[in-house]
Amino acid sequence: QVQLVESGGGAVQAGTSLRLACATSGRTASSGLNVGWFRQAPGKEREFVAAIRWTGSDIDYADSVTGRFTISRDNAKKTVGLQMNSLKPEDTAVYYCAADPRAYLKTPRFIHEYRYWGQGTQVTVSS
């Protein structure tokens, strides 16, 4: 079993930055988990944002955040971060951290490819 706790959300102005963090704990070693970030805006489906393989060697981003967001991981601290720069109002959503131990999936983009989910953290970007 794996527990995920997101932090770092908040309300900011467009053009500014936020850094989200996902703390992992549980029986499965966090270093063996692929981790992804998803987001869900009001009235919309949950969508993929970014993912990082358990080795850190593979990273993937949604087109909408490429060049603005950066995912990283610190296996020693059991955390995965999402640095969000140049935020836009359309980035407003609840951001979820997800994890999965299936190493062969590399950087999954789909909800069903993640076994564990956090509760989410709200990010609100005003214009």
Beta strands, then each sheet from edge to edge (+ up, - down):
strand 1: 2-7
strand 2: 10-13
strand 3: 18-26
strand 4: 34-40
strand 5: 47-52
strand 6: 59-61
strand 7: 69-74
strand 8: 79-84
strand 9: 93-100
strand 10: 116-117
strand 11: 121-126
sheet 1: 1+ 3- 8+ 7-
sheet 2: 2+ 11+ 9- 4+ 5- 6+
sheet 3: 2+ 11+ 9- 10+
end
